[in-house]
């Protein structure tokens, strides 16, 4: 990697020290601001990262334009970043699903994070989630912190260190693998091209994909039980869909660093893609079973209070079942559904809030051998509505 003019002022230990300062500020001041002011606190957190990055350059008396190198983006750079973005994003999702499978308790963070980021104005959420991290987090990580490691001769060591530090900075067991992969990809383009605009571009694109998915989920009133992330069928689907990611990753690396490319990498990428495809098919088909419930309920809501369950079914084998509920209704009507056992014990009780004509729920629930009832409770604004409720349990 290129050194900066005043590289003697920067040492690897300073990079770790600066990261420690960033983490200390993040866990104290930034955590307090986000708890107290929500999204405003998140913006202030990002601006504080930027201030620390610039302040470090001023204190160490190194050239800002070299710590934050900006160059023209060529067509090769752009498409290289695009391929790395697509590959990195897909691999990150797969790693997150694997983490959730082995650590299901960590999956609850998905709902909490979604509520925090996407419950407000959609346009404002997109800006905060995409633009501010792409500028501020890149300034502190790929700018100030990475510059301290430029004296390390092996580029892969710098990339590995920066990936781990970026993963740790998000303070999340569930997202550590995904953010570490993203950090490594972002660091790779800066190490090889010495252009922080490229890492900003990838960071922006990655967060834009996540923001659009989060907002769509929030606006469609989709509810996801964190335990559903433990479903191997979902992992199998993503392995199949993401089978091209190793090839895209290799292609992106070739475009970003053509001099260091080796043709044999495509052979290894092809082998990994084939393994992902076969594994995905095995996981998907092996965990696919005939549904024990596949029913559609349609009716008109009246003033009469419904006291009978909408559906009853029996379970002859105790195991974890995946449950999906899709409700098509008036956007102003509110509904909730309950799943109870034969003795009246409530297994599930989910509120499908108003605000969208399509409400969805997906989750995993363990059902012992018993008889079960599925209830629909109509709430405010539902009288006169004609909901259609699709229930699938397999």
N, C-alpha and C positions, 0 to 999 in steps of 0.2 A: 504494500500500500504506500502511496505517496506520503512523504513526511512534510510537515509544515516548516516554514522558515525558522521559527524559534522552537523547534522540537526539543532542544535541550532543556527548555523550561517545563516540559511535560514528561512525566514518567508513568508507567502502568499503575503503580500504587496510588497515584493521584486519581486515576479513573475510578478505582474501588472506593477511595475516600469520598470523591464527589458523589458517587452513587449512594454511599451511606448517608450523606447529607440530604440527598433528595428523598431517600426513604424515611429519614427521621422527620423531615418537613411534611411529607405526605401522610404519615401515620398520626401526626399531631395536628398541625395547622390545617392541612387540606381536609383531613377526615372531619374535623370540627366544622369547617366551612360547608362541606357537602351535607352534613347532618342538619345544620342550622338553616342553610339557604337553598338546598336542593340543587337544581340545575345552575343557578347563579354561582353557587359554591364550586360546581364543576368547572365553569368557565374561569373563575378566579384561580382554581388549581392549575389549569393549563397555562394561564398567564404567569403564574408564579414559577412554573417550570422554565418558561422562556426567560424570565428575569434572572433566574439562577444561572442559566446557560450563558447569557450575555455578561452577567456579573463575574462569572468565572474567567472569561476571556480578559476582562478589564483588570482583574486582580492579578492574573498570571502574565499579563502584558503580552498576549499573543494576538496575531492578526485575526480579526473577526471574519474577514472574507476567506481565510484559509480554514478556519474551524468550521465555517458554514459554506463550503464551496458550492458555487452556483455556476453552471455551464449551460450551453445550448443543448436542448434535447433533440437528438436525431431520430429518424424513423426507426432505425435499428434499436435505439434505446427504448423508444415507446413500445414497440411490439415485444421486446424482451421483457419489459416491466409488465405488460399485459399478460403474457404467458405465465410469468412468475406469480402474478396476482391470482389468476384462475387456479393454478396448481396449489399455491400456498393456502388459499381459502378452503379448497376442498379437503386437503390433507388436515387442516386445522379442525374442520368439522368432524372428521373421522376420529382424530385424536381426542376430541372433546367427548364424543360418544363412548369411546373406550374408557375414558376416565370416569364418566358417569356410570358405566356398567360396573366397574370395580369399586367405585366409591359413590353409591347411589345417594348417600346423605348430602353430598356436595351439589347434587343436581338442583336442589331447592333454590340455589342462587339464580337460576335462569329466570324464574318468575319475579324475584325481587329486583333484579337488574332491569328487566323489561318494564316493570311498573315505574321504576325510578327515571328511566331514560325516555320512555315513549308515551307516558300518560298525558302529556301536555300538547302544546301546539306542534304539529308535525313538521312544518318548515323550520321552526326554531330548533327542534330536536335534531333534524338532519344537519343543520349548520353546526351546532354544538358538538355533535358526535363525530362529524367528518372533518370539518375545516380546522377547528382549534387543535385537536390531537395531531393532525397531519403537519401542522406548523410547529406547535410548542413541544410536543413529545419528540419530534424529530430533532429539534434544536438541542434539547438536553441529551438525548441518547446518541443519535447519529452525528451530532455536532460536538458538544462539549465533552461528553464522556468518551466517545470513541476516539477523539483526537489524542487522548492520553495513551492509547494503545497502538498508535501508529508506528512506534519503534519496534514492535514485535515483528519478526521476520516472516513468520508463517501466517498467511492470511486466514486460514481456516481456524486458527486459534482465536484470532480477533472476532471472527464471525460467531464462533461457539460462545465465547465470553459474553458478547453483546446480546446473543439470543437468550442466554440464561438470565442476564440482568433484566432484560425487558420483560421476561416472564415473571420474575420475582416482583417487579415494580407494580404488577396488577393485583398482587396480594390475593390470589384466588387459586385454590387447589384445582377446581374444575377447569379454569381457563389457562392454567400455567403452561400446559403443553402447546395449546393453540397460540398463545401470545409469544412463547419462546420461539416457535417456528416462524411466526411473523417477524419477530425481532431479528432472527437469523437471515431471513430473506431480505429485509430492509438493509441490514448491515452489509450483506453480500454486494448489493448494487452500489453502495457508497464506497466500499473497499475497492471494488473493481473499476468503477467509473469516476470516483471522486466527485460526485455530483449529488448534493443533498436534495435537489429537486426531484430526482428519481425516487428516492425513498418516500418523499412527501406524496408523490403521485400514487404510489402503491398503497401507502397508508390510507390516503383519502378513498381510494377505490375499495379497499377492504372494508373500511368502516361504513361506506355508502351501502354496500351489499347488506351488511348487518343491520343498518338503520332501516332500510326499506323493508326487510323481512320483519323487523320488530314492529314497525309502524303498521304494516299490513295485518300482523297478528293482533295488535291492539285494536285497530279499527274494525276488524271483522269479529271482535269479541271472542277470539280463539283462546280457549283455556287448555293448557297443557299440564298434566300431572307430571311432576319431575320424575316419578318412578317409571314413566313411559320411556325415558331415555335408556332404561335398562333392557329394552327390547332388542334382542339380537337381530330380528328381522329388519329393523331400521338401520342398524349397522350394516347389514348385508346389502340393503338398497344403496346406501352411500358408497360402499366399496365398489358396487357395480357401476354406479354413475360416475365415480371418481377414478375409474380404472385408467383413464388417459392422463391423470395428473402427473405420474412420474415422467411421461414423455414430454408433457408441457413444461415441466420443471427443467428437464434437460435442454429442451429447445430454448427456453428463456435464458438459461445459463450460457448457452452457446452464443446467443445474440449479444448478451451483456459482456461476455468475456471470450471473444472468438479465438484469441491467441492461446488461451489455456484449455480450449475444448479438445476432448478426445472422442473419436467416433465410437469407441467401445462403450461409452456411457449410454448410447441409445440401445445397445444390446441389453445392458443391465436394466435399463428403464422398461424395456419390453418384457423382460422376465418378471419384474415386479408387477407390472400391469396385469400380466396373465395370472399371477398368483392372487392379486386383488380380485380379479373377475371370478376365478374358481371359488375362492373363499367366500365372496359375496353371494354367489349362487347357492353354496352349501348352507350358509347362515340363513338366507332368505327362505329357501324351500324347506329346510329342516325345521324351521320355526313357524311354518305356515300350516294352519289347520283349518278345517271346516268350521264356520262360525256356529256357536251353540244358539246364538240369537242373531237374526237379521230381519228386522221388522221396521215397517213404516207406520207411524201413527198420524192420522189426520182427523181434525174435528174443528168445530166452531166453539169458541169460548162464550159461555153465557153467564148470566148473573148467578146461576145455580152453582154452588160450591161442590166441586168434584170430591167424592170421598172414596172412590174405588181406584185401585191401581190401574194404570194404563196397560200394563203388561205383566205377566207372571211367567217364570221359567224355572227349570230345575238344573242343578249341577250334579253330575255323577262322578266327577273326579276333582279332587282338591289340587289346585295349582294356581299359578299366576295367569290371569286372563287379561288380554288387552281389550279396552272398551272405547268405542268411538260414538259420540252423539253429535248429530248435525241437526240444527233447528233452523228452519226457514219460516220467518214470521214478520210481523210489522216491526219496523225499527224502533217504534215508541213503546212496544210492549215488553214487559219484563217476565222472565220465566226462571224457574229453578227445577232441578230434577233430583230425586232421591232414589237410592237403591237400598232396600231393606231386606233383612233375612226373615225367615218364617216367624221368629219370636219378636219381630219388630225392631231389632237392632239396626241402626242406620250405618250402612257400609260406606255410602257416598252421599254427599249433600253439596251440590254445586250450583252456584248462582250464575245464571246466564243473563247478564245485565243488558238493559236496553241501549240502543245507539247504533245498531246495525241490523239489517234484515237477515243476516246470516250469523248464527252463533255456533261455535264448535267446541267440543271437548274431546280430549284424547288422554288416556292414562292406562295404567296397569293396576289391577286390583286382584288380591288373592281371595279366592272364593272356596270355602270348604263345601263338602257335599251337603246340599240343603235346597230348599225352595226359596226363590227370591221374587221380590216385587219391584217394579219400576214405576215410580210416581212422577207426575208432572204437576207442579204448583204454579198456577197463573198469578201474576202480580199486577202492579199498576199498569193501566193502559192496555190490558189484554182483552177486555170484554169486546166481543164482536170480531176479534181477530180469528184467522183461520190458519193456525200453525201446522207445519208438517215436520214431524220428528222422525229422523232415521237413527235407529239404534243397532249397533253391531258389536257383538261380544264374541271373541274367539280365543 
